Amino acid sequence: MQTRKTAPVAAQSAMYDPLAMWSTVLDLPRQQSVAATHAACALFSGFEAMRKIQEKAAHDALKHYNEAAQRLEKQCAPLDVLTVQMNLARFDAEAAAAYWQQLAETVLQTQARVAACAGELVDSDKVLEACAMFEQH
């Protein structure tokens, strides 16, 4: 079983280099900006995927209801009207379940991608090296 070292080997033997130390410290805002931008991209990608799910659900419902309207426009028996209405109710229940399942899946994937961006906040090796330099001097 490997044990985790508290500081990289390179940091332990590194010489005091104030330029490298401050360069690392001053680079943190840029690294955070990169991570935030990646998180925003993941979020907008998720919004786009959700919108496509909504668009497909609306398209499918429009098609199904148009077909039902065409059947109802024809002369038909009361039992046929009931059949069309029952088919619409079944379609609505199945479509709603599928819609919410797809939407929840997309939301969870988006959340996971945004959360993964938190791991990009900083280059931890560089921060550990800078901390080691501060500790040495």
N, CA, C and O atoms as a GROMACS GRO file, in nm:
protein
  548
    1MET      N    1   0.084  -0.118   0.000
    1MET     CA    2   0.000   0.000   0.000
    1MET      C    3   0.088   0.124   0.000
    1MET      O    4   0.180   0.135   0.080
    2GLN      N    5   0.060   0.216  -0.089
    2GLN     CA    6   0.139   0.337  -0.098
    2GLN      C    7   0.086   0.441  -0.001
    2GLN      O    8  -0.034   0.453   0.021
    3THR      N    9   0.179   0.514   0.057
    3THR     CA   10   0.138   0.625   0.143
    3THR      C   11   0.159   0.754   0.066
    3THR      O   12   0.251   0.765  -0.014
    4ARG      N   13   0.074   0.847   0.091
    4ARG     CA   14   0.082   0.974   0.020
    4ARG      C   15   0.187   1.063   0.085
    4ARG      O   16   0.192   1.077   0.207
    5LYS      N   17   0.269   1.123   0.003
    5LYS     CA   18   0.372   1.214   0.052
    5LYS      C   19   0.308   1.350   0.077
    5LYS      O   20   0.212   1.387   0.009
    6THR      N   21   0.361   1.422   0.173
    6THR     CA   22   0.304   1.553   0.203
    6THR      C   23   0.346   1.659   0.104
    6THR      O   24   0.275   1.758   0.086
    7ALA      N   25   0.460   1.641   0.040
    7ALA     CA   26   0.507   1.737  -0.059
    7ALA      C   27   0.579   1.660  -0.169
    7ALA      O   28   0.642   1.558  -0.141
    8PRO      N   29   0.572   1.708  -0.291
    8PRO     CA   30   0.643   1.640  -0.400
    8PRO      C   31   0.793   1.637  -0.375
    8PRO      O   32   0.848   1.726  -0.310
    9VAL      N   33   0.858   1.534  -0.426
    9VAL     CA   34   1.003   1.520  -0.410
    9VAL      C   35   1.076   1.640  -0.467
    9VAL      O   36   1.174   1.686  -0.409
   10ALA      N   37   1.029   1.691  -0.580
   10ALA     CA   38   1.094   1.806  -0.642
   10ALA      C   39   1.090   1.927  -0.551
   10ALA      O   40   1.183   2.007  -0.549
   11ALA      N   41   0.983   1.942  -0.475
   11ALA     CA   42   0.970   2.058  -0.387
   11ALA      C   43   1.066   2.048  -0.269
   11ALA      O   44   1.115   2.150  -0.221
   12GLN      N   45   1.093   1.926  -0.223
   12GLN     CA   46   1.181   1.910  -0.109
   12GLN      C   47   1.324   1.948  -0.145
   12GLN      O   48   1.397   2.002  -0.062
   13SER      N   49   1.364   1.919  -0.267
   13SER     CA   50   1.501   1.948  -0.307
   13SER      C   51   1.513   2.078  -0.385
   13SER      O   52   1.623   2.116  -0.426
   14ALA      N   53   1.401   2.146  -0.404
   14ALA     CA   54   1.405   2.270  -0.484
   14ALA      C   55   1.475   2.380  -0.406
   14ALA      O   56   1.467   2.390  -0.284
   15MET      N   57   1.543   2.462  -0.481
   15MET     CA   58   1.608   2.577  -0.421
   15MET      C   59   1.508   2.689  -0.412
   15MET      O   60   1.409   2.690  -0.486
   16TYR      N   61   1.532   2.781  -0.325
   16TYR     CA   62   1.442   2.894  -0.306
   16TYR      C   63   1.444   2.980  -0.432
   16TYR      O   64   1.546   3.039  -0.466
   17ASP      N   65   1.332   2.988  -0.499
   17ASP     CA   66   1.318   3.066  -0.621
   17ASP      C   67   1.196   3.156  -0.606
   17ASP      O   68   1.084   3.112  -0.635
   18PRO      N   69   1.215   3.281  -0.561
   18PRO     CA   70   1.100   3.368  -0.537
   18PRO      C   71   1.017   3.393  -0.663
   18PRO      O   72   0.895   3.407  -0.654
   19LEU      N   73   1.082   3.400  -0.778
   19LEU     CA   74   1.009   3.424  -0.902
   19LEU      C   75   0.912   3.308  -0.932
   19LEU      O   76   0.796   3.331  -0.966
   20ALA      N   77   0.961   3.185  -0.918
   20ALA     CA   78   0.876   3.068  -0.941
   20ALA      C   79   0.764   3.061  -0.838
   20ALA      O   80   0.650   3.027  -0.870
   21MET      N   81   0.798   3.094  -0.714
   21MET     CA   82   0.699   3.089  -0.606
   21MET      C   83   0.587   3.190  -0.633
   21MET      O   84   0.470   3.155  -0.627
   22TRP      N   85   0.623   3.314  -0.661
   22TRP     CA   86   0.521   3.417  -0.684
   22TRP      C   87   0.449   3.398  -0.817
   22TRP      O   88   0.332   3.434  -0.831
   23SER      N   89   0.519   3.340  -0.914
   23SER     CA   90   0.454   3.309  -1.041
   23SER      C   91   0.342   3.208  -1.019
   23SER      O   92   0.234   3.221  -1.078
   24THR      N   93   0.368   3.109  -0.936
   24THR     CA   94   0.265   3.009  -0.905
   24THR      C   95   0.149   3.073  -0.830
   24THR      O   96   0.033   3.047  -0.861
   25VAL      N   97   0.179   3.154  -0.732
   25VAL     CA   98   0.074   3.219  -0.652
   25VAL      C   99  -0.010   3.312  -0.740
   25VAL      O  100  -0.133   3.314  -0.728
   26LEU      N  101   0.056   3.388  -0.826
   26LEU     CA  102  -0.017   3.482  -0.912
   26LEU      C  103  -0.092   3.413  -1.025
   26LEU      O  104  -0.180   3.473  -1.087
   27ASP      N  105  -0.060   3.287  -1.051
   27ASP     CA  106  -0.129   3.212  -1.156
   27ASP      C  107  -0.261   3.150  -1.106
   27ASP      O  108  -0.341   3.103  -1.186
   28LEU      N  109  -0.282   3.150  -0.976
   28LEU     CA  110  -0.404   3.091  -0.920
   28LEU      C  111  -0.532   3.154  -0.974
   28LEU      O  112  -0.625   3.080  -1.008
   29PRO      N  113  -0.542   3.288  -0.984
   29PRO     CA  114  -0.666   3.345  -1.040
   29PRO      C  115  -0.693   3.299  -1.184
   29PRO      O  116  -0.809   3.279  -1.221
   30ARG      N  117  -0.589   3.285  -1.264
   30ARG     CA  118  -0.608   3.237  -1.401
   30ARG      C  119  -0.660   3.094  -1.400
   30ARG      O  120  -0.751   3.060  -1.476
   31GLN      N  121  -0.602   3.010  -1.314
   31GLN     CA  122  -0.646   2.872  -1.306
   31GLN      C  123  -0.794   2.864  -1.261
   31GLN      O  124  -0.871   2.782  -1.311
   32GLN      N  125  -0.830   2.949  -1.166
   32GLN     CA  126  -0.969   2.952  -1.121
   32GLN      C  127  -1.062   3.000  -1.232
   32GLN      O  128  -1.174   2.950  -1.246
   33SER      N  129  -1.016   3.095  -1.310
   33SER     CA  130  -1.096   3.145  -1.421
   33SER      C  131  -1.116   3.036  -1.527
   33SER      O  132  -1.225   3.024  -1.583
   34VAL      N  133  -1.013   2.958  -1.553
   34VAL     CA  134  -1.025   2.847  -1.647
   34VAL      C  135  -1.128   2.746  -1.597
   34VAL      O  136  -1.214   2.701  -1.674
   35ALA      N  137  -1.120   2.712  -1.469
   35ALA     CA  138  -1.215   2.615  -1.413
   35ALA      C  139  -1.358   2.668  -1.417
   35ALA      O  140  -1.451   2.594  -1.449
   36ALA      N  141  -1.375   2.796  -1.386
   36ALA     CA  142  -1.508   2.856  -1.391
   36ALA      C  143  -1.563   2.859  -1.532
   36ALA      O  144  -1.682   2.836  -1.554
   37THR      N  145  -1.478   2.886  -1.628
   37THR     CA  146  -1.520   2.888  -1.768
   37THR      C  147  -1.558   2.748  -1.815
   37THR      O  148  -1.656   2.732  -1.888
   38HIS      N  149  -1.482   2.648  -1.775
   38HIS     CA  150  -1.517   2.510  -1.810
   38HIS      C  151  -1.650   2.472  -1.746
   38HIS      O  152  -1.731   2.403  -1.809
   39ALA      N  153  -1.673   2.514  -1.622
   39ALA     CA  154  -1.800   2.484  -1.555
   39ALA      C  155  -1.916   2.552  -1.628
   39ALA      O  156  -2.023   2.493  -1.643
   40ALA      N  157  -1.895   2.675  -1.673
   40ALA     CA  158  -2.000   2.745  -1.748
   40ALA      C  159  -2.029   2.673  -1.880
   40ALA      O  160  -2.144   2.661  -1.920
   41CYS      N  161  -1.925   2.626  -1.947
   41CYS     CA  162  -1.945   2.550  -2.072
   41CYS      C  163  -2.026   2.423  -2.045
   41CYS      O  164  -2.116   2.390  -2.122
   42ALA      N  165  -1.994   2.353  -1.937
   42ALA     CA  166  -2.069   2.232  -1.902
   42ALA      C  167  -2.215   2.266  -1.872
   42ALA      O  168  -2.306   2.192  -1.912
   43LEU      N  169  -2.237   2.377  -1.804
   43LEU     CA  170  -2.373   2.419  -1.770
   43LEU      C  171  -2.452   2.455  -1.896
   43LEU      O  172  -2.566   2.413  -1.911
   44PHE      N  173  -2.392   2.532  -1.986
   44PHE     CA  174  -2.461   2.571  -2.108
   44PHE      C  175  -2.486   2.451  -2.199
   44PHE      O  176  -2.589   2.445  -2.267
   45SER      N  177  -2.394   2.357  -2.200
   45SER     CA  178  -2.414   2.234  -2.276
   45SER      C  179  -2.533   2.157  -2.220
   45SER      O  180  -2.612   2.101  -2.296
   46GLY      N  181  -2.545   2.154  -2.089
   46GLY     CA  182  -2.659   2.090  -2.026
   46GLY      C  183  -2.790   2.159  -2.058
   46GLY      O  184  -2.891   2.093  -2.084
   47PHE      N  185  -2.789   2.293  -2.058
   47PHE     CA  186  -2.909   2.369  -2.094
   47PHE      C  187  -2.952   2.336  -2.237
   47PHE      O  188  -3.070   2.320  -2.267
   48GLU      N  189  -2.852   2.327  -2.325
   48GLU     CA  190  -2.881   2.295  -2.465
   48GLU      C  191  -2.942   2.156  -2.478
   48GLU      O  192  -3.037   2.136  -2.554
   49ALA      N  193  -2.888   2.060  -2.405
   49ALA     CA  194  -2.940   1.923  -2.408
   49ALA      C  195  -3.083   1.919  -2.353
   49ALA      O  196  -3.168   1.849  -2.408
   50MET      N  197  -3.110   1.994  -2.246
   50MET     CA  198  -3.245   1.999  -2.189
   50MET      C  199  -3.343   2.060  -2.289
   50MET      O  200  -3.456   2.014  -2.302
   51ARG      N  201  -3.298   2.163  -2.357
   51ARG     CA  202  -3.384   2.229  -2.456
   51ARG      C  203  -3.418   2.133  -2.570
   51ARG      O  204  -3.531   2.134  -2.620
   52LYS      N  205  -3.321   2.051  -2.613
   52LYS     CA  206  -3.347   1.954  -2.719
   52LYS      C  207  -3.449   1.849  -2.673
   52LYS      O  208  -3.534   1.806  -2.752
   53ILE      N  209  -3.440   1.808  -2.548
   53ILE     CA  210  -3.538   1.713  -2.493
   53ILE      C  211  -3.677   1.774  -2.495
   53ILE      O  212  -3.774   1.709  -2.532
   54GLN      N  213  -3.686   1.901  -2.454
   54GLN     CA  214  -3.816   1.970  -2.455
   54GLN      C  215  -3.870   1.984  -2.597
   54GLN      O  216  -3.989   1.966  -2.621
   55GLU      N  217  -3.782   2.017  -2.689
   55GLU     CA  218  -3.824   2.035  -2.829
   55GLU      C  219  -3.876   1.903  -2.887
   55GLU      O  220  -3.977   1.901  -2.956
   56LYS      N  221  -3.806   1.793  -2.859
   56LYS     CA  222  -3.849   1.662  -2.909
   56LYS      C  223  -3.983   1.623  -2.847
   56LYS      O  224  -4.070   1.570  -2.917
   57ALA      N  225  -4.000   1.647  -2.718
   57ALA     CA  226  -4.127   1.614  -2.652
   57ALA      C  227  -4.242   1.693  -2.713
   57ALA      O  228  -4.350   1.638  -2.736
   58ALA      N  229  -4.220   1.821  -2.738
   58ALA     CA  230  -4.325   1.904  -2.799
   58ALA      C  231  -4.355   1.857  -2.941
   58ALA      O  232  -4.471   1.852  -2.981
   59HIS      N  233  -4.252   1.824  -3.016
   59HIS     CA  234  -4.270   1.777  -3.154
   59HIS      C  235  -4.351   1.647  -3.157
   59HIS      O  236  -4.445   1.632  -3.236
   60ASP      N  237  -4.314   1.553  -3.070
   60ASP     CA  238  -4.385   1.425  -3.065
   60ASP      C  239  -4.531   1.444  -3.023
   60ASP      O  240  -4.620   1.380  -3.079
   61ALA      N  241  -4.555   1.531  -2.926
   61ALA     CA  242  -4.692   1.557  -2.880
   61ALA      C  243  -4.774   1.622  -2.991
   61ALA      O  244  -4.890   1.586  -3.012
   62LEU      N  245  -4.715   1.717  -3.062
   62LEU     CA  246  -4.786   1.783  -3.172
   62LEU      C  247  -4.826   1.681  -3.278
   62LEU      O  248  -4.939   1.682  -3.327
   63LYS      N  249  -4.734   1.594  -3.314
   63LYS     CA  250  -4.761   1.492  -3.415
   63LYS      C  251  -4.875   1.400  -3.369
   63LYS      O  252  -4.968   1.372  -3.445
   64HIS      N  253  -4.866   1.354  -3.246
   64HIS     CA  254  -4.966   1.261  -3.194
   64HIS      C  255  -5.104   1.327  -3.184
   64HIS      O  256  -5.205   1.266  -3.219
   65TYR      N  257  -5.108   1.450  -3.135
   65TYR     CA  258  -5.237   1.520  -3.122
   65TYR      C  259  -5.296   1.557  -3.258
   65TYR      O  260  -5.418   1.556  -3.274
   66ASN      N  261  -5.212   1.590  -3.355
   66ASN     CA  262  -5.263   1.615  -3.491
   66ASN      C  263  -5.329   1.491  -3.549
   66ASN      O  264  -5.435   1.499  -3.610
   67GLU      N  265  -5.265   1.377  -3.529
   67GLU     CA  266  -5.324   1.251  -3.576
   67GLU      C  267  -5.458   1.224  -3.507
   67GLU      O  268  -5.553   1.180  -3.570
   68ALA      N  269  -5.463   1.251  -3.377
   68ALA     CA  270  -5.588   1.231  -3.303
   68ALA      C  271  -5.696   1.327  -3.354
   68ALA      O  272  -5.811   1.288  -3.368
   69ALA      N  273  -5.659   1.450  -3.380
   69ALA     CA  274  -5.756   1.549  -3.430
   69ALA      C  275  -5.811   1.505  -3.566
   69ALA      O  276  -5.930   1.520  -3.593
   70GLN      N  277  -5.724   1.453  -3.651
   70GLN     CA  278  -5.769   1.405  -3.783
   70GLN      C  279  -5.867   1.289  -3.769
   70GLN      O  280  -5.964   1.282  -3.843
   71ARG      N  281  -5.842   1.198  -3.674
   71ARG     CA  282  -5.935   1.087  -3.652
   71ARG      C  283  -6.069   1.136  -3.599
   71ARG      O  284  -6.175   1.084  -3.636
   72LEU      N  285  -6.064   1.238  -3.512
   72LEU     CA  286  -6.188   1.289  -3.453
   72LEU      C  287  -6.269   1.373  -3.552
   72LEU      O  288  -6.390   1.385  -3.539
   73GLU      N  289  -6.201   1.432  -3.652
   73GLU     CA  290  -6.272   1.513  -3.752
   73GLU      C  291  -6.360   1.427  -3.841
   73GLU      O  292  -6.461   1.475  -3.894
   74LYS      N  293  -6.324   1.303  -3.859
   74LYS     CA  294  -6.403   1.212  -3.940
   74LYS      C  295  -6.528   1.171  -3.862
   74LYS      O  296  -6.531   1.175  -3.739
   75GLN      N  297  -6.627   1.134  -3.934
   75GLN     CA  298  -6.749   1.084  -3.871
   75GLN      C  299  -6.712   0.954  -3.799
   75GLN      O  300  -6.660   0.862  -3.862
   76CYS      N  301  -6.737   0.946  -3.668
   76CYS     CA  302  -6.701   0.826  -3.595
   76CYS      C  303  -6.802   0.799  -3.483
   76CYS      O  304  -6.877   0.887  -3.441
   77ALA      N  305  -6.800   0.679  -3.437
   77ALA     CA  306  -6.893   0.637  -3.332
   77ALA      C  307  -6.842   0.686  -3.196
   77ALA      O  308  -6.723   0.715  -3.181
   78PRO      N  309  -6.931   0.695  -3.098
   78PRO     CA  310  -6.890   0.737  -2.963
   78PRO      C  311  -6.777   0.649  -2.906
   78PRO      O  312  -6.690   0.699  -2.834
   79LEU      N  313  -6.778   0.522  -2.937
   79LEU     CA  314  -6.672   0.434  -2.889
   79LEU      C  315  -6.538   0.472  -2.951
   79LEU      O  316  -6.434   0.461  -2.886
   80ASP      N  317  -6.538   0.517  -3.076
   80ASP     CA  318  -6.415   0.562  -3.142
   80ASP      C  319  -6.360   0.688  -3.075
   80ASP      O  320  -6.239   0.704  -3.060
   81VAL      N  321  -6.452   0.777  -3.036
   81VAL     CA  322  -6.409   0.900  -2.966
   81VAL      C  323  -6.342   0.862  -2.834
   81VAL      O  324  -6.238   0.917  -2.798
   82LEU      N  325  -6.404   0.770  -2.762
   82LEU     CA  326  -6.347   0.724  -2.635
   82LEU      C  327  -6.211   0.659  -2.657
   82LEU      O  328  -6.119   0.679  -2.577
   83THR      N  329  -6.196   0.582  -2.764
   83THR     CA  330  -6.069   0.517  -2.795
   83THR      C  331  -5.960   0.621  -2.822
   83THR      O  332  -5.847   0.607  -2.775
   84VAL      N  333  -5.994   0.723  -2.898
   84VAL     CA  334  -5.897   0.830  -2.927
   84VAL      C  335  -5.856   0.900  -2.798
   84VAL      O  336  -5.738   0.927  -2.776
   85GLN      N  337  -5.953   0.930  -2.714
   85GLN     CA  338  -5.923   0.998  -2.587
   85GLN      C  339  -5.837   0.910  -2.496
   85GLN      O  340  -5.746   0.960  -2.430
   86MET      N  341  -5.865   0.783  -2.492
   86MET     CA  342  -5.785   0.691  -2.409
   86MET      C  343  -5.642   0.680  -2.464
   86MET      O  344  -5.546   0.673  -2.388
   87ASN      N  345  -5.630   0.678  -2.597
   87ASN     CA  346  -5.496   0.675  -2.657
   87ASN      C  347  -5.417   0.802  -2.625
   87ASN      O  348  -5.296   0.797  -2.601
   88LEU      N  349  -5.487   0.915  -2.624
   88LEU     CA  350  -5.420   1.041  -2.587
   88LEU      C  351  -5.374   1.038  -2.442
   88LEU      O  352  -5.264   1.082  -2.410
   89ALA      N  353  -5.460   0.986  -2.354
   89ALA     CA  354  -5.423   0.978  -2.212
   89ALA      C  355  -5.304   0.885  -2.192
   89ALA      O  356  -5.214   0.916  -2.114
   90ARG      N  357  -5.303   0.771  -2.260
   90ARG     CA  358  -5.191   0.677  -2.251
   90ARG      C  359  -5.063   0.741  -2.304
   90ARG      O  360  -4.956   0.732  -2.243
   91PHE      N  361  -5.075   0.807  -2.420
   91PHE     CA  362  -4.959   0.875  -2.479
   91PHE      C  363  -4.904   0.980  -2.381
   91PHE      O  364  -4.783   0.987  -2.359
   92ASP      N  365  -4.993   1.060  -2.323
   92ASP     CA  366  -4.949   1.165  -2.229
   92ASP      C  367  -4.875   1.106  -2.110
   92ASP      O  368  -4.772   1.160  -2.068
   93ALA      N  369  -4.927   0.997  -2.054
   93ALA     CA  370  -4.862   0.936  -1.937
   93ALA      C  371  -4.724   0.880  -1.974
   93ALA      O  372  -4.627   0.903  -1.902
   94GLU      N  373  -4.717   0.809  -2.085
   94GLU     CA  374  -4.588   0.751  -2.128
   94GLU      C  375  -4.489   0.860  -2.166
   94GLU      O  376  -4.371   0.852  -2.130
   95ALA      N  377  -4.535   0.960  -2.238
   95ALA     CA  378  -4.446   1.069  -2.282
   95ALA      C  379  -4.396   1.149  -2.163
   95ALA      O  380  -4.280   1.190  -2.160
   96ALA      N  381  -4.482   1.173  -2.066
   96ALA     CA  382  -4.441   1.249  -1.947
   96ALA      C  383  -4.335   1.173  -1.868
   96ALA      O  384  -4.236   1.232  -1.824
   97ALA      N  385  -4.355   1.043  -1.852
   97ALA     CA  386  -4.256   0.963  -1.780
   97ALA      C  387  -4.121   0.964  -1.852
   97ALA      O  388  -4.017   0.981  -1.789
   98ALA      N  389  -4.124   0.946  -1.984
   98ALA     CA  390  -4.000   0.946  -2.060
   98ALA      C  391  -3.932   1.084  -2.056
   98ALA      O  392  -3.810   1.093  -2.044
   99TYR      N  393  -4.013   1.189  -2.066
   99TYR     CA  394  -3.960   1.325  -2.063
   99TYR      C  395  -3.887   1.353  -1.932
   99TYR      O  396  -3.774   1.401  -1.932
  100TRP      N  397  -3.952   1.322  -1.820
  100TRP     CA  398  -3.891   1.352  -1.690
  100TRP      C  399  -3.769   1.264  -1.665
  100TRP      O  400  -3.674   1.308  -1.601
  101GLN      N  401  -3.771   1.142  -1.714
  101GLN     CA  402  -3.655   1.055  -1.699
  101GLN      C  403  -3.536   1.110  -1.778
  101GLN      O  404  -3.424   1.118  -1.726
  102GLN      N  405  -3.560   1.150  -1.902
  102GLN     CA  406  -3.452   1.206  -1.985
  102GLN      C  407  -3.401   1.337  -1.926
  102GLN      O  408  -3.281   1.362  -1.924
  103LEU      N  409  -3.492   1.419  -1.879
  103LEU     CA  410  -3.453   1.547  -1.820
  103LEU      C  411  -3.369   1.526  -1.694
  103LEU      O  412  -3.268   1.593  -1.676
  104ALA      N  413  -3.412   1.434  -1.608
  104ALA     CA  414  -3.336   1.406  -1.485
  104ALA      C  415  -3.197   1.352  -1.517
  104ALA      O  416  -3.099   1.388  -1.453
  105GLU      N  417  -3.189   1.265  -1.617
  105GLU     CA  418  -3.059   1.210  -1.658
  105GLU      C  419  -2.966   1.322  -1.706
  105GLU      O  420  -2.848   1.325  -1.671
  106THR      N  421  -3.020   1.411  -1.785
  106THR     CA  422  -2.940   1.522  -1.837
  106THR      C  423  -2.895   1.616  -1.724
  106THR      O  424  -2.782   1.662  -1.723
  107VAL      N  425  -2.984   1.642  -1.631
  107VAL     CA  426  -2.950   1.728  -1.518
  107VAL      C  427  -2.838   1.665  -1.435
  107VAL      O  428  -2.744   1.734  -1.395
  108LEU      N  429  -2.847   1.535  -1.409
  108LEU     CA  430  -2.744   1.468  -1.331
  108LEU      C  431  -2.610   1.466  -1.404
  108LEU      O  432  -2.505   1.484  -1.342
  109GLN      N  433  -2.613   1.445  -1.535
  109GLN     CA  434  -2.488   1.449  -1.613
  109GLN      C  435  -2.427   1.588  -1.610
  109GLN      O  436  -2.305   1.604  -1.598
  110THR      N  437  -2.512   1.690  -1.623
  110THR     CA  438  -2.463   1.828  -1.619
  110THR      C  439  -2.403   1.858  -1.483
  110THR      O  440  -2.296   1.918  -1.473
  111GLN      N  441  -2.472   1.817  -1.378
  111GLN     CA  442  -2.422   1.840  -1.242
  111GLN      C  443  -2.286   1.771  -1.222
  111GLN      O  444  -2.196   1.829  -1.161
  112ALA      N  445  -2.272   1.651  -1.273
  112ALA     CA  446  -2.144   1.579  -1.260
  112ALA      C  447  -2.033   1.650  -1.336
  112ALA      O  448  -1.920   1.659  -1.287
  113ARG      N  449  -2.064   1.702  -1.456
  113ARG     CA  450  -1.961   1.775  -1.532
  113ARG      C  451  -1.921   1.904  -1.462
  113ARG      O  452  -1.803   1.940  -1.461
  114VAL      N  453  -2.018   1.974  -1.405
  114VAL     CA  454  -1.986   2.099  -1.334
  114VAL      C  455  -1.904   2.067  -1.209
  114VAL      O  456  -1.807   2.136  -1.179
  115ALA      N  457  -1.942   1.962  -1.138
  115ALA     CA  458  -1.867   1.923  -1.018
  115ALA      C  459  -1.724   1.881  -1.053
  115ALA      O  460  -1.631   1.907  -0.977
  116ALA      N  461  -1.707   1.816  -1.167
  116ALA     CA  462  -1.573   1.774  -1.209
  116ALA      C  463  -1.483   1.894  -1.234
  116ALA      O  464  -1.361   1.886  -1.219
  117CYS      N  465  -1.543   2.005  -1.271
  117CYS     CA  466  -1.464   2.127  -1.294
  117CYS      C  467  -1.404   2.180  -1.165
  117CYS      O  468  -1.303   2.251  -1.168
  118ALA      N  469  -1.464   2.147  -1.053
  118ALA     CA  470  -1.408   2.192  -0.924
  118ALA      C  471  -1.271   2.130  -0.901
  118ALA      O  472  -1.187   2.189  -0.832
  119GLY      N  473  -1.248   2.014  -0.956
  119GLY     CA  474  -1.117   1.950  -0.945
  119GLY      C  475  -1.010   2.021  -1.024
  119GLY      O  476  -0.891   1.997  -1.004
  120GLU      N  477  -1.050   2.108  -1.115
  120GLU     CA  478  -0.956   2.182  -1.197
  120GLU      C  479  -0.919   2.317  -1.136
  120GLU      O  480  -0.843   2.393  -1.197
  121LEU      N  481  -0.970   2.348  -1.019
  121LEU     CA  482  -0.953   2.482  -0.964
  121LEU      C  483  -0.808   2.526  -0.959
  121LEU      O  484  -0.776   2.639  -0.994
  122VAL      N  485  -0.722   2.438  -0.916
  122VAL     CA  486  -0.580   2.474  -0.907
  122VAL      C  487  -0.494   2.354  -0.943
  122VAL      O  488  -0.537   2.239  -0.931
  123ASP      N  489  -0.374   2.382  -0.987
  123ASP     CA  490  -0.275   2.278  -1.010
  123ASP      C  491  -0.211   2.250  -0.874
  123ASP      O  492  -0.122   2.324  -0.830
  124SER      N  493  -0.257   2.145  -0.809
  124SER     CA  494  -0.216   2.120  -0.670
  124SER      C  495  -0.066   2.094  -0.656
  124SER      O  496  -0.007   2.127  -0.553
  125ASP      N  497  -0.004   2.036  -0.758
  125ASP     CA  498   0.140   2.013  -0.749
  125ASP      C  499   0.216   2.145  -0.739
  125ASP      O  500   0.309   2.158  -0.659
  126LYS      N  501   0.176   2.243  -0.820
  126LYS     CA  502   0.243   2.374  -0.815
  126LYS      C  503   0.218   2.444  -0.682
  126LYS      O  504   0.307   2.509  -0.627
  127VAL      N  505   0.097   2.431  -0.630
  127VAL     CA  506   0.066   2.494  -0.501
  127VAL      C  507   0.148   2.430  -0.390
  127VAL      O  508   0.201   2.500  -0.303
  128LEU      N  509   0.160   2.297  -0.394
  128LEU     CA  510   0.242   2.229  -0.292
  128LEU      C  511   0.388   2.270  -0.302
  128LEU      O  512   0.454   2.288  -0.200
  129GLU      N  513   0.438   2.285  -0.423
  129GLU     CA  514   0.576   2.331  -0.440
  129GLU      C  515   0.594   2.471  -0.383
  129GLU      O  516   0.692   2.498  -0.314
  130ALA      N  517   0.499   2.560  -0.411
  130ALA     CA  518   0.508   2.696  -0.359
  130ALA      C  519   0.501   2.696  -0.207
  130ALA      O  520   0.573   2.771  -0.142
  131CYS      N  521   0.414   2.613  -0.151
  131CYS     CA  522   0.403   2.606  -0.004
  131CYS      C  523   0.533   2.554   0.056
  131CYS      O  524   0.577   2.601   0.161
  132ALA      N  525   0.594   2.457  -0.010
  132ALA     CA  526   0.720   2.403   0.038
  132ALA      C  527   0.828   2.510   0.036
  132ALA      O  528   0.911   2.516   0.127
  133MET      N  529   0.827   2.596  -0.068
  133MET     CA  530   0.924   2.706  -0.074
  133MET      C  531   0.902   2.805   0.038
  133MET      O  532   0.998   2.856   0.096
  134PHE      N  533   0.775   2.832   0.070
  134PHE     CA  534   0.745   2.923   0.181
  134PHE      C  535   0.792   2.863   0.313
  134PHE      O  536   0.843   2.934   0.399
  135GLU      N  537   0.774   2.733   0.330
  135GLU     CA  538   0.813   2.666   0.455
  135GLU      C  539   0.964   2.666   0.474
  135GLU      O  540   1.012   2.675   0.586
  136GLN      N  541   1.038   2.656   0.363
  136GLN     CA  542   1.183   2.650   0.372
  136GLN      C  543   1.242   2.786   0.411
  136GLN      O  544   1.348   2.792   0.473
  137HIS      N  545   1.174   2.893   0.374
  137HIS     CA  546   1.232   3.024   0.400
  137HIS      C  547   1.134   3.115   0.467
  137HIS      O  548   1.166   3.230   0.497
   0.00000   0.00000   0.00000
